[in-house]
């Protein structure tokens, strides 16, 4: 029998409407669904991933004179998005949204802690080990349900890495929200579906699908 975990991605103040510096449209609507998933107690473990950036993080437009949020920069031949400063560790914006139910059993996973490295995925990057993989293995988890913000960025990259690390992955679509338009979202979903990620609604979970 599979041991499943719920992985909640970046439900932090700076990503939530109406006041977040990088607020995702529809972000508040998903929080009650996530809370219900947690309350249903179907999971062996719940992980809460969060950005914990240093103030001088390279993805902040404010750290590049003359650049504005949502422009792109190129470093060593690779293009990167620039963002408004967000989720700086220790600030109000980096805290989990107050409507999200958090308890002492939840495992907190910090990412994006290196100033020179972008890290959308809860699994970290080549230079940043978030320790989630070793923790999942220690708990003998083999299946992940992923929810949170944003579907076309951090949820997408987390799901991709989970698949590549051998986990069975489902994205609970009505417990996510996206930054981009419908075409961008569909492209992200198509990419993940090709990799083996399953998309379903929270109501299908309750039906035992």
ABEGO torsion letter per residue (X at the ends): XBBBBBBBBGBBAAABOAABABBBBGAAAAAAAAAAAAAAGABABBBBBBBBBBAABAABAAABBGBBBGBBBBBGGBBBBBBBBBGBBGBAAABBBAABBBBAABBBBBBGABAABBBABAAEBAABBAGAAAAAAAAGBABBBBBEOBAABAAAAAAAAAAAAGBBBBBBAAABBBABBAAAAAAAAAAAAAAGBBBBBAAAAAAGX
